Structures are given as structure tokens and as C-alpha cells.
């Protein structure tokens, strides 16, 4: 689950400290501290985070034509409970479900429903968060149901690769803009667009922490990355125009032009030697 509709200006100032500037009028202070996690805290966060890909894998294996998104959400809730954890999204800012399940032109925040039936050829994005031992875990995947179109296959692959490109830039002394530019440049070179209205985020004791991580930006701008930062990096890619809108339910975000979209997310901890992907198994 991602930060929404908050404008971000990546700053060339304050490159060596733990603050970054945001545009005025966003309802937040101009400078926000970034909490660095200790080695032991990152180890604990990894234990929590590792639950998410396991649940995602189980849901992906259960994905087939004819089932409802509510069925998948119920399955996720049972798995989270079985692991002794709590669903991070349920009740978050009033969100009514344990997962976000978005189909085809739905980008994020799709609310699972009993009458929302998955069909052959659908593109399904599943976003799951958990809470345990005082820390959050968060990850997302997009997958096809049965036989999908060539366009859908390519969109999934480009979005997955964009996340890999971003993770390659996560290391001490690189800048946040290097991560954002890695996503934007690869996606746009591939003929797609990156969503501007929703961004990745820091994560830890809160589901959404600073810094915000846009999927667009300039290389060699923004804060310096430092050991102890834990980032939820999540490319959100549209096959057509980058613009999106929110449906009347107040949650579901769809592409404005009705074309397909995809979304992947990993939690990444910055270490002294580079980075570790906490949600990879």
C-alpha cells in the first residue's frame, strides 16, 4: 500500500543528513526525519516481511477463473492469522479489507468483493501488508490469470524489471533520485508511463514512513541513501497515459484512459555493503 496524492520535490540540499524537503501545502512539515533501523531491528523486520511473499505465493497459486476477490482476501486473512500476525491494511484509514486486489485497469486499492469475479485473461495485482513484533511488512505482485495477451505479459515483465533496476541503485551514498530515475527511464524507454500520483515509502514501525519514493525523478538528486533505511519501492506502470483517477468507492484507483496497468513492490533495507531485499524468498 502506497502514499497517495502527495507532491514531492526531490531536494539537492541537505544531502548528508536525515531530512528532505517536500512542497509546501501538502499538509506535512517541510522537513521530516528519517528513522534508521539497527541491524537487529532489520533482522526482526525481515522475519515479519518474509511472511508477505509466502502469502502472496499462496494467493497466486489459488488464482483461477471463477473465484471472487473476496475469496482471495479471506484466504489471506486466514494465512496472516495462522502466522500469528495482523493484517496491516484492515482498518487502515478506514480501509475495509486485509488485501488490495486490483484487476486490469485498476492500479491500486481495489477492495475485494464477493461479486468481483476473476476471469480468464485478467491481470490481477495483489498487495498485502502484515504487522507483527511492532513492525510492518508490505509487498505486491501482478500476475496473469490463464492465457493473457502479449501486451499484458510484456507490461508485467517491464514493471518487474523496473523494480529490479531500482533495487540495483539502492546502496549507501547513492541518492533517492537515482532510484526514481532508474524506474522512470527504463519504463519510458519501454514505451510505458509511470504514475505520478502515488509513490513508494519508507516502512518500519509505521506502514508509511519517510522518505517518499516517487517512480519518477532525476538522477543525482534527493537525499543520500544511508545504512539503516528501509524502503518500500513499488513501480506503478500504465500501458497508456500516466494519469489515474479514484472511483466513487473512495479507494479504487484506475487508469484514466482505461488501459492496463501493473504494480510490484519489495521492501529493501540499506546495509553497509549494499542492500538486502526483505520480501524476497
MARKEPA-882013 format. One record per atom (N, C-alpha, C): atom name; x, y, z. Coordinates in steps of 0.001 Angstrom, whole numbers, plus 500000, padded with zeros to 6 digits. Each point is the difference from the previous one (the first is absolute). Example, Ala and Ser with C-alpha at 12.3 -4.5 7.8 and 13.67 -1.06 7.14 Angstrom:
MARKEPA-882013
 atom   east  north     up
    N 513190 494310 507800
   CA 499110 501190 500000
    C 500900 501200 500000
    N 499650 501050 499280
   CA 500820 501190 500060
    C 499230 501090 500730
This chain:
MARKEPA-882013
 atom   east  north     up
    N 500853 498815 500000
   CA 499147 501185 500000
    C 500887 501232 500000
    N 499605 501010 499205
   CA 500894 501094 499754
    C 499451 501345 500455
    N 500919 500968 500186
   CA 499613 501374 500239
    C 499201 500499 498814
    N 499047 500878 500219
   CA 499159 500463 498899
    C 499961 501513 499891
    N 500000 500460 498746
   CA 499755 501387 499650
    C 500745 500990 500886
    N 501284 499784 500190
   CA 500838 500953 500718
    C 501114 500424 499069
    N 500078 501304 499725
   CA 501037 500482 499097
    C 501347 499952 500684
    N 501015 499622 499261
   CA 501343 499863 500558
    C 500993 500769 499143
    N 500839 500812 500618
   CA 501089 500616 499285
    C 501286 499408 500534
    N 500728 499247 499204
   CA 501260 499441 500445
    C 501002 501129 500166
    N 500653 500047 501135
   CA 500846 501139 500328
    C 501474 499689 499815
    N 500744 500968 499463
   CA 501452 499876 499883
    C 500682 500489 501278
    N 499208 500589 500896
   CA 500543 500496 501253
    C 500006 498888 501040
    N 500697 500279 501099
   CA 499986 499081 501147
    C 500339 498573 499594
    N 500971 499844 499104
   CA 500277 498682 499437
    C 500660 499050 500976
    N 500525 500505 501098
   CA 500718 499102 500901
    C 499274 499774 501317
    N 498821 500628 500180
   CA 499301 499780 501261
    C 498720 499202 499780
    N 499197 499865 501039
   CA 498844 499117 499924
    C 498700 500787 499875
    N 499972 500971 499086
   CA 498759 500719 499738
    C 499905 500285 498520
    N 498793 500252 499537
   CA 499822 500346 498603
    C 498827 500949 499869
    N 499985 500776 498935
   CA 499013 501044 499837
    C 498822 499518 499171
    N 498817 500470 500373
   CA 498798 499698 499241
    C 499307 501318 499674
    N 499173 499984 499006
   CA 499319 501215 499600
    C 499070 500478 501100
    N 499928 501314 500157
   CA 499075 500580 500954
    C 498572 499722 499540
    N 499088 499967 500947
   CA 498614 499795 499651
    C 499596 498544 499936
    N 500915 499094 500304
   CA 499690 498573 499940
    C 499432 499474 501313
    N 499845 500894 500973
   CA 499439 499570 501267
    C 501011 499340 500906
    N 501284 500220 499722
   CA 501068 499420 500797
    C 501097 501033 500160
    N 500866 499826 500977
   CA 501074 500959 500211
    C 501003 499932 498863
    N 500766 501084 499840
   CA 500941 500054 498887
    C 501106 498974 500152
    N 500381 499695 501239
   CA 501068 499038 500208
    C 499529 498908 500948
    N 500256 498768 499634
   CA 499573 498865 500799
    C 501217 499136 500318
    N 500120 499547 501257
   CA 501116 499114 500341
    C 499791 498615 499413
    N 501080 499338 499686
   CA 499956 498630 499495
    C 500604 499102 501055
    N 499238 499014 500438
   CA 500460 499102 501057
    C 500895 498917 499426
    N 501209 499905 500530
   CA 500915 498932 499616
    C 499809 498811 500935
    N 499930 498807 499425
   CA 499829 498794 500791
    C 501358 499388 500328
    N 500084 499357 501153
   CA 501219 499309 500388
    C 500072 498656 499273
    N 501150 499367 500071
   CA 500170 498682 499383
    C 499009 499006 500585
    N 499811 500032 501310
   CA 499066 499059 500638
    C 498564 500314 499614
    N 499675 501267 499842
   CA 498646 500375 499578
    C 499735 499552 498567
    N 500984 500137 499138
   CA 499838 499546 498617
    C 499841 498482 499955
    N 500718 499311 500859
   CA 499865 498544 500067
    C 498570 499621 500396
    N 499435 500726 500974
   CA 498635 499748 500431
    C 499001 500381 498901
    N 500260 501100 499317
   CA 499137 500424 498898
    C 499987 498959 498885
    N 501149 499372 499771
   CA 500066 498973 498960
    C 499116 498812 500363
    N 500003 499617 501270
   CA 499143 498891 500437
    C 498533 500314 499724
    N 499613 501244 500269
   CA 498623 500419 499745
    C 499739 500072 498496
    N 500908 500627 499273
   CA 499820 500222 498562
    C 499926 498699 499212
    N 500732 498971 500461
   CA 500035 498735 499272
    C 498637 499313 499940
    N 499106 500375 500887
   CA 498657 499416 499971
    C 499235 500443 498758
    N 500264 501210 499535
   CA 499199 500559 498912
    C 500171 499238 498683
    N 501233 499746 499521
   CA 500114 499234 498752
    C 499448 498583 500113
    N 500046 499422 501192
   CA 499428 498666 500183
    C 498487 500035 499806
    N 499370 501033 500537
   CA 498549 500145 499832
    C 499668 500340 498547
    N 500789 500866 499401
   CA 499785 500340 498594
    C 500104 498764 499112
    N 500963 499146 500296
   CA 500175 498775 499222
    C 498773 499097 500127
    N 499469 499896 501199
   CA 498820 499167 500217
    C 498794 500551 499244
    N 499849 501330 500010
   CA 498894 500610 499277
    C 500179 499846 498492
    N 501232 500134 499531
   CA 500265 499835 498571
    C 499675 498578 499549
    N 500328 499042 500826
   CA 499702 498603 499677
    C 498490 499733 500000
    N 499247 500794 500761
   CA 498545 499829 500080
    C 499261 500792 498930
    N 500748 500829 499278
   CA 499394 500882 499010
    C 499532 499208 498779
    N 498708 500068 499710
   CA 499455 499295 498839
    C 498664 500637 499610
    N 499582 499812 498767
   CA 498712 500553 499574
    C 498849 499471 500851
    N 499069 500888 500324
   CA 498805 499590 500720
    C 500004 500292 501491
    N 501159 500307 500581
   CA 500023 500311 501429
    C 499844 501505 500191
    N 499555 500382 501164
   CA 499805 501420 500296
    C 501236 500585 500676
    N 500139 501302 499909
   CA 501101 500658 500703
    C 499794 499895 501512
    N 498754 499909 500451
   CA 499725 499821 501432
    C 500519 498650 500482
    N 499900 498984 499144
   CA 500533 498676 500357
    C 501506 500088 500253
    N 500708 500723 499144
   CA 501443 500166 500174
    C 500309 500781 501270
    N 499199 501026 500272
   CA 500204 500804 501204
    C 499777 499160 501253
    N 498966 499166 499985
   CA 499745 499113 501148
    C 501162 499031 500206
    N 500528 499498 498908
   CA 501133 499081 500076
    C 501216 500699 500608
    N 500246 501237 499568
   CA 501119 500762 500545
    C 499825 500251 501491
    N 498791 500366 500400
   CA 499738 500255 501423
    C 500287 498749 500838
    N 499557 498852 499520
   CA 500222 498746 500722
    C 501489 499687 500114
    N 500747 500242 498936
   CA 501438 499742 500022
    C 500718 500947 500956
    N 499630 501261 499961
   CA 500608 500976 500903
    C 499728 499621 501450
    N 498758 499614 500274
   CA 499617 499607 501360
    C 500735 498730 500421
    N 500134 499052 499081
   CA 500690 498742 500300
    C 501448 500259 500390
    N 500605 501018 499401
   CA 501385 500350 500293
    C 500139 500819 501280
    N 498870 500302 500639
   CA 500046 500777 501243
    C 500208 501477 499781
    N 499700 500467 498795
   CA 500191 501404 499663
    C 498659 500694 499821
    N 500048 501290 499739
   CA 498793 500779 499749
    C 500054 500590 498590
    N 498842 500094 499326
   CA 499978 500644 498680
    C 500223 501507 500153
    N 500990 500518 499302
   CA 500367 501411 500157
    C 498986 500947 499371
    N 499333 499543 498953
   CA 499106 500898 499267
    C 498609 500093 500619
    N 499549 498953 500663
   CA 498643 499946 500528
    C 499781 501118 501019
    N 499120 500932 499675
   CA 499724 501127 500882
    C 500930 501182 499821
    N 501041 499851 499173
   CA 500957 501089 499804
    C 499314 501148 499254
    N 499872 501130 500673
   CA 499310 501163 499441
    C 498594 499632 499507
    N 499416 498990 500649
   CA 498655 499577 499658
    C 499905 498963 498911
    N 501142 499477 499534
   CA 499955 498991 498937
    C 499342 498730 500532
    N 499070 499380 499225
   CA 499166 498927 500553
    C 500508 498575 499847
    N 501186 499790 499432
   CA 500436 498627 499697
    C 501452 499773 500410
    N 500408 498718 499933
   CA 501372 499632 500361
    C 500971 500167 498841
    N 499476 499991 498774
   CA 500836 500123 498809
    C 499429 501054 499071
    N 500823 500424 499060
   CA 499533 500799 498872
    C 500136 499110 498764
    N 498891 499771 499306
   CA 500030 499153 498804
    C 499405 500789 498832
    N 500846 500315 499043
   CA 499630 500894 498901
    C 500118 499256 498678
    N 499027 500192 499125
   CA 499910 499215 498771
    C 500066 500889 498753
    N 500862 499611 499057
   CA 500118 500611 498670
    C 500349 501490 500057
    N 499028 500895 499857
   CA 500300 501430 500001
    C 499953 500600 501399
    N 499810 499141 501029
   CA 500045 500471 501380
    C 501454 499954 500470
    N 500508 501138 500396
   CA 501417 500080 500364
    C 500260 499502 501418
    N 499325 500577 500968
   CA 500216 499676 501410
    C 498694 500165 500780
    N 499997 499478 501216
   CA 498939 500197 500982
    C 498661 499397 499589
    N 500027 498981 499138
   CA 498762 499316 499656
    C 499444 499259 501208
    N 498758 500271 500359
   CA 499379 499374 501170
    C 499452 498624 499625
    N 500436 498937 500664
   CA 499468 498659 499704
    C 498494 499928 500237
    N 499296 499349 499060
   CA 498550 499881 500093
    C 499565 498600 499576
    N 498892 499553 500575
   CA 499482 498668 499685
    C 499491 499923 498567
    N 499563 501129 499441
   CA 499479 499996 498633
    C 501019 500469 498961
    N 501243 500156 500436
   CA 501072 500367 499065
    C 500680 498704 499587
    N 499602 499470 498859
   CA 500444 498676 499570
    C 501174 500109 499020
    N 501029 499240 500257
   CA 501199 500003 499155
    C 499747 499142 498760
    N 500461 500519 498861
   CA 499754 499330 498723
    C 501303 499589 499323
    N 499885 499061 499077
   CA 501132 499605 499153
    C 500538 501223 499270
    N 501326 500159 500033
   CA 500626 501112 499300
    C 500150 501259 500823
    N 499464 500013 501233
   CA 500119 501183 500856
    C 501438 500213 500470
    N 500309 501260 500244
   CA 501247 500395 500647
    C 499634 500368 501433
    N 500586 499310 500979
   CA 499606 500199 501395
    C 501192 500454 500827
    N 499852 501147 500653
   CA 501029 500504 500912
    C 499551 499748 501435
    N 500889 499393 500778
   CA 499686 499676 501399
    C 501023 500679 500902
    N 499509 500789 500939
   CA 500842 500752 500930
    C 499626 499559 501411
    N 501007 499580 500767
   CA 499752 499479 501351
    C 500946 500654 501004
    N 499465 500308 501173
   CA 500814 500520 501088
    C 499711 499237 501287
    N 501031 499837 500830
   CA 499829 499330 501293
    C 500649 500845 501096
    N 499605 499721 501247
   CA 500576 500680 501162
    C 500288 498962 501073
    N 501241 500044 500527
   CA 500404 499027 501021
    C 501249 500511 500705
    N 500093 499740 501277
   CA 501175 500408 500788
    C 500292 501495 499857
    N 498961 500801 499782
   CA 500188 501450 499935
    C 500453 500532 498658
    N 500087 499125 498984
   CA 500455 500434 498684
    C 499040 499549 498900
    N 500056 500722 498868
   CA 499152 499705 498859
    C 500779 499309 498889
    N 499283 499170 499231
   CA 500512 499419 498771
    C 499023 500306 498881
    N 500516 500243 498786
   CA 499141 500457 498905
    C 500627 499597 498667
    N 499213 499372 499126
   CA 500501 499641 498671
    C 498815 499798 499067
    N 500286 500039 498688
   CA 498936 499853 499001
    C 500533 499324 498747
    N 499091 499314 499297
   CA 500332 499372 498727
    C 498846 500220 499022
    N 500295 499856 498722
   CA 498971 499957 498969
    C 500187 498710 499214
    N 498918 499294 499763
   CA 500095 498732 499273
    C 498797 499834 499074
    N 500171 499144 499001
   CA 498941 499736 499044
    C 499208 498767 500381
    N 498747 499963 499570
   CA 499123 498860 500267
    C 499824 499217 498705
    N 500522 498773 499984
   CA 499905 499180 498796
    C 500784 500615 498846
    N 499440 499947 498830
   CA 500628 500589 498816
    C 499730 501493 499963
    N 501069 500785 499999
   CA 499843 501448 499935
    C 500613 500522 498707
    N 499670 501229 499665
   CA 500462 500584 498743
    C 501496 500250 500028
    N 500579 500141 498824
   CA 501428 500309 499893
    C 500305 501342 500652
    N 499084 500954 499832
   CA 500183 501314 500619
    C 500053 499874 501513
    N 499097 499195 500564
   CA 499964 499823 501450
    C 501276 499332 500507
    N 500475 498984 499275
   CA 501245 499332 500393
    C 501169 500973 500018
    N 500082 500813 498964
   CA 501118 500951 499916
    C 499896 501052 501104
    N 498797 500479 500277
   CA 499810 501001 501048
    C 500438 499459 501358
    N 499623 498764 500293
   CA 500419 499374 501257
    C 501521 499916 500079
    N 500622 499554 498916
   CA 501447 499806 500001
    C 500750 501321 500127
    N 499539 501014 499295
   CA 500661 501313 500069
    C 499883 500577 501410
    N 498841 499854 500624
   CA 499811 500524 501355
    C 500875 499255 501000
    N 500088 498667 499847
   CA 500874 499205 500871
    C 501466 500413 499809
    N 500401 500171 498765
   CA 501376 500404 499724
    C 500293 501405 500517
    N 499008 500881 499952
   CA 500185 501359 500520
    C 500311 499962 501494
    N 499336 499107 500715
   CA 500297 499842 501427
    C 501424 499497 500192
    N 500431 499051 499187
   CA 501372 499496 500087
    C 501010 501111 499713
    N 499713 500831 498991
   CA 500892 501117 499654
    C 500125 500968 501176
    N 498874 500246 500669
   CA 500014 500908 501145
    C 500831 499427 501137
    N 499816 498711 500279
   CA 500727 499364 501105
    C 501504 500034 499742
    N 500409 499919 498749
   CA 501424 500078 499658
    C 500618 501331 500432
    N 499185 501030 500123
   CA 500491 501329 500375
    C 499956 500251 501508
    N 499483 499031 500753
   CA 499879 500173 501448
    C 501291 499563 500667
    N 500812 500971 500354
   CA 501243 499745 500716
    C 500459 501294 500657
    N 500819 499911 501029
   CA 500435 501196 500717
    C 500640 501028 499073
    N 499665 501258 500242
   CA 500538 501177 499303
    C 499380 500258 498640
    N 499222 499059 499450
   CA 499165 500366 498865
    C 498899 500929 500495
    N 499311 500643 499073
   CA 498923 500913 500368
    C 498638 499391 499665
    N 499003 500509 500676
   CA 498645 499499 499774
    C 499578 500191 498543
    N 500434 501106 499402
   CA 499668 500249 498604
    C 500565 498957 499052
    N 501104 499366 500382
   CA 500565 498929 499168
    C 499033 498823 499906
    N 499315 499707 501112
   CA 499025 498910 500034
    C 498790 500361 499136
    N 499499 501214 500185
   CA 498838 500449 499238
    C 500286 500047 498502
    N 501171 500522 499642
   CA 500354 500122 498583
    C 500205 498633 499360
    N 500512 499053 500761
   CA 500184 498642 499469
    C 498655 499422 499553
    N 498966 500252 500781
   CA 498666 499523 499637
    C 499462 500757 498794
    N 499983 501320 500097
   CA 499406 500814 498941
    C 500679 499793 498655
    N 501315 500029 499991
   CA 500724 499911 498729
    C 499773 498653 499328
    N 500007 498925 500788
   CA 499797 498673 499425
    C 498575 499838 499482
    N 499025 500436 500794
   CA 498595 499853 499613
    C 499687 500807 498750
    N 500437 501246 499966
   CA 499678 500852 498859
    C 500741 499557 498746
    N 501204 499507 500159
   CA 500735 499454 498859
    C 499276 498787 499427
    N 499263 499308 500855
   CA 499259 498809 499587
    C 498638 500332 499400
    N 499656 501289 499961
   CA 498754 500433 499384
    C 498814 500127 500929
    N 500248 499924 501306
   CA 498928 500122 500985
    C 500181 501283 500817
    N 499117 500211 500972
   CA 500091 501213 500824
    C 499920 499640 501480
    N 500615 500841 500834
   CA 499963 499788 501447
    C 498980 500943 500629
    N 499253 499475 500953
   CA 498982 500788 500687
    C 500660 501051 500878
    N 499479 501213 499977
   CA 500555 501106 500796
    C 499284 500193 501333
    N 498746 499590 500091
   CA 499183 500344 501166
    C 500259 499122 501215
    N 500652 498862 499810
   CA 500227 499061 501098
    C 501461 499591 500020
    N 500553 499866 501206
   CA 501439 499787 500139
    C 500292 498914 501029
    N 501236 499495 499978
   CA 500454 499082 501024
    C 500324 500758 501277
    N 500567 499304 500986
   CA 500111 500599 501326
    C 500995 499257 500869
    N 500441 500677 501036
   CA 500723 499317 501052
    C 499031 499140 500799
    N 500526 499054 500747
   CA 499135 499099 500767
    C 500748 499521 501237
    N 499268 499718 501047
   CA 500621 499533 501246
    C 498947 499837 501070
    N 500059 500851 501015
   CA 498995 499961 501066
    C 498669 500575 499527
    N 500046 500730 498911
   CA 498796 500482 499336
    C 499966 499411 498599
    N 498792 499827 499483
   CA 499870 499468 498647
    C 500583 500963 498979
    N 499770 501282 500216
   CA 500528 501030 499106
    C 500912 500931 500781
    N 501267 499931 499698
   CA 500986 500890 500606
    C 500706 500769 498885
    N 500750 501018 500401
   CA 500853 500695 499045
    C 501247 499168 499743
    N 500592 500127 498795
   CA 499653 500946 498944
    C 498944 499443 499046
    N 499317 500891 499314
   CA 499173 499591 498886
    C 500902 499672 498812
    N 499564 499043 499181
   CA 500847 499522 498901
    C 499213 500068 498689
    N 500080 501113 499293
   CA 499304 500105 498720
    C 500594 499031 498976
    N 499196 499617 499041
   CA 500481 499169 498894
    C 500467 500852 498831
    N 500250 501262 500276
   CA 500506 500943 499002
    C 500937 500969 500721
    N 500949 500527 499267
   CA 500923 500944 500622
    C 501276 500143 499199
    N 500976 500665 500591
   CA 501276 500255 499346
    C 501122 499291 500746
    N 500915 499425 499244
   CA 501173 499374 500612
    C 500830 501052 500724
    N 500695 499578 501046
   CA 500891 500866 500772
    C 499263 501155 500672
    N 498734 499766 500389
   CA 499249 500969 500788
    C 499403 499279 501200
    N 499547 500774 500963
   CA 499350 499426 501172
    C 500978 499624 501089
    N 499475 499416 501055
   CA 500806 499657 501159
    C 500998 498900 499672
    N 501075 499963 500779
   CA 500946 498895 499922
    C 499400 498775 500679
    N 500135 498850 499385
   CA 499557 498759 500619
    C 501028 499568 501042
    N 499510 499523 501136
   CA 500882 499661 501113
    C 499643 498648 500587
    N 500994 499280 500533
   CA 499705 498736 500691
    C 498975 500215 501101
    N 499053 499078 500094
   CA 498948 500117 501006
    C 498668 500445 499429
    N 500018 500576 498797
   CA 498733 500349 499356
    C 499325 498733 499498
    N 498682 499929 500126
   CA 499223 498904 499434
    C 498934 500611 499107
    N 500018 499619 498731
   CA 499152 500617 498984
    C 499037 498993 499390
    N 498775 500430 499756
   CA 499030 499214 499233
    C 499947 500624 498606
    N 500695 499360 499075
   CA 500102 500517 498629
    C 498931 499316 499159
    N 499194 500775 499272
   CA 498876 499391 499297
    C 499669 500705 498688
    N 500619 499564 498918
   CA 499631 500537 498687
    C 498532 499756 499699
    N 499319 501043 499551
   CA 498613 499932 499535
    C 499998 500481 498565
    N 499715 499106 499075
   CA 500243 500254 498574
    C 498705 499858 499204
    N 499733 500986 499161
   CA 498830 499978 499123
    C 500415 499703 498565
    N 499179 499234 499309
   CA 500267 499724 498588
    C 499798 501241 499151
    N 499115 500884 500438
   CA 499720 501225 499262
    C 500486 501225 500744
    N 499126 500976 500147
   CA 500327 501252 500684
    C 500233 499764 501488
    N 500784 500880 500636
   CA 500319 499825 501413
    C 498864 500403 500938
    N 498990 500676 499499
   CA 498965 500552 500869
    C 499056 498917 500531
    N 499553 500212 501248
   CA 499089 499064 500656
    C 498884 500784 500679
    N 498962 499273 500411
   CA 498894 500617 500737
    C 499477 499002 501018
    N 499285 500507 501003
   CA 499443 499157 501052
    C 498507 499809 499781
    N 499529 498769 500131
   CA 498588 499703 499806
    C 499156 500503 501175
    N 498688 499886 499860
   CA 499084 500539 501003
    C 500103 499313 501354
    N 500619 498797 500048
   CA 500150 499345 501310
    C 501049 500681 500868
    N 500692 500977 499416
   CA 500986 500760 500754
    C 501344 499333 500144
    N 500161 498807 499441
   CA 501236 499242 500145
    C 500598 499556 498662
    N 499205 499333 499187
   CA 500531 499369 498793
    C 500528 501036 499014
    N 501272 499859 499656
   CA 500646 500916 499054
    C 500115 499306 498646
    N 499541 500661 498948
   CA 500010 499418 498658
    C 500737 500927 499034
    N 500452 499436 498886
   CA 500622 500825 498969
    C 498934 500878 499356
    N 500341 501236 499719
   CA 499030 500930 499431
    C 499573 499607 498597
    N 500905 499348 499250
   CA 499674 499620 498624
    C 499446 498581 499889
    N 499870 499303 501138
   CA 499420 498670 499997
    C 500939 498886 499575
    N 501278 500323 499760
   CA 500940 498978 499566
    C 500586 499241 501189
    N 500725 498928 499711
   CA 500551 499142 501036
    C 501072 500705 500828
    N 500238 499463 501188
   CA 501062 500508 500868
    C 500545 498840 500831
    N 501167 500207 500590
   CA 500626 498959 500819
    C 500730 500633 501174
    N 500260 499189 501021
   CA 500555 500509 501258
    C 500783 498891 500702
    N 501258 500283 500336
   CA 500809 499093 500813
    C 500602 500787 501149
    N 500263 499298 501107
   CA 500573 500678 501165
    C 500894 499051 500788
    N 501155 500520 500414
   CA 500893 499297 500912
    C 500421 500942 501121
    N 500256 499423 501165
   CA 500637 500710 501099
    C 501509 499773 499920
    N 500760 501089 500072
   CA 501448 499913 499843
    C 500689 500737 501144
    N 500914 499322 500684
   CA 500776 500613 501067
    C 501387 500370 499478
    N 500434 501209 500304
   CA 501338 500435 499600
    C 500995 499575 501068
    N 501044 499321 499576
   CA 501028 499493 500904
    C 501326 500713 499725
    N 500996 499693 500805
   CA 501327 500602 499797
    C 500583 499609 498647
    N 499680 498811 499532
   CA 500592 499495 498755
    C 499112 500181 498767
    N 498745 500354 500199
   CA 499094 500128 498859
    C 498575 500000 500455
    N 499254 498941 499657
   CA 498618 499909 500455
    C 499582 498536 500107
    N 498910 499802 500719
   CA 499396 498676 500145
    C 498498 500123 499741
    N 499481 499158 499117
   CA 498578 499993 499706
    C 499310 499139 501060
    N 499221 500624 500876
   CA 499409 499305 501144
    C 498804 499153 499620
    N 499364 500316 498866
   CA 498786 499278 499593
    C 500263 499033 498865
    N 501235 499583 499839
   CA 500340 499011 498974
    C 500301 498665 500665
    N 499372 498922 499501
   CA 500253 498674 500579
    C 500525 499066 498902
